[in-house]
Amino acid sequence: TEASLFDKAKDTIEFLKSRLPSPLLAPRVAIVCGSGLGGLADTVHSSPKAEYDYSDIPHFPQLTVTGHSGKLVFGLLAGKVPAVLMVGRAHFYEGHSIDQVTFPIRVFKLMGIETIFLTNAAGGLNPEYAVGDIVVLNDHIFLAGLAGIHPLRGPNEPEFGVRFPALSDAYDLELRCSVHNAWKSKASETSRRLHEGVYAFVGGPSYETRAECRMLHLLGADVVGMSTVPEIVVARHCGIRVAALSLVTNKAVLSPVPRGDDSFLHTRDADELGAIMTEGKANHEEVIEAGRAAAFDMQMLVQAVVLNMWAA
Ligand code: HPA
């Protein structure tokens, strides 16, 4: 029979423990860096520091998307707080099982991690949001999870948590307050805005149609993305506190394509129709580029929260 996730995570822990220098064995916090948001790892001073490619770590999922590399970095964040950072994450759309995507969270649990920050790039559904805005998540909509594509499906592993975990308090209030407080003290340095909002998980890899965007917004979602939620579910199952931040890298299209009216189509030239269809169209390069431009502020925000909490 297949080894339990608990046994696999123990394998991984054994691998890491046998290699990590002792000052790095007990990180206070884990940070999962989303697409283009790995710069935080550069604030980890070079000594002590240890890095492992996902391809070298037992049971870690391999990454396949351009713009994403995969390594686990241990060190002192800003030279002060013992941390472990995931630079790049595995996504469900790459073909990994939902168990593989969330496996690193279980490893963090066995390392004694009690707090995780997750960052991601997301599409903005809330019309108030601009590209480059940052959203502190306060809830999620997990359509796949509701339909049974869920990381806790299967026999419950009691070493991690209970069969029927609550998610009504998944997004830690104290951590959210810390994010807002840290942002307030930096607000004068940027015109960027910080919101609180609801994240809708989609499987990807295609971006959403206009009708799908309207549906998700109608259901109460403010941002949409292809990560984070499965990890949050697994983290909450095993009692880890989580905070999650989305960087709005594009505005998800909301205006419907005019249709059903022949005269509309016949009286317009091909260029004009082409422009209507292209407006707001999402693309991967745009997502990566907006990430790069705004990543710095987001990284400084996470760093400020971590320093406020642990470096005192
Ligand atoms: N949709 C889904 N995932 C995303 C998007 C989007 O518009 N932007 C960045 N990740």
Boltz pocket constraint, residues with backbone or C-beta under 6 A from the ligand:
constraints:
  - pocket:
      binder: B
      contacts: [[A, 121], [A, 122], [A, 123], [A, 124], [A, 202], [A, 206], [A, 207], [A, 208], [A, 224], [A, 225], [A, 226], [A, 249], [A, 250], [A, 251], [A, 252], [A, 282], [A, 287]]
      max_distance: 6.0
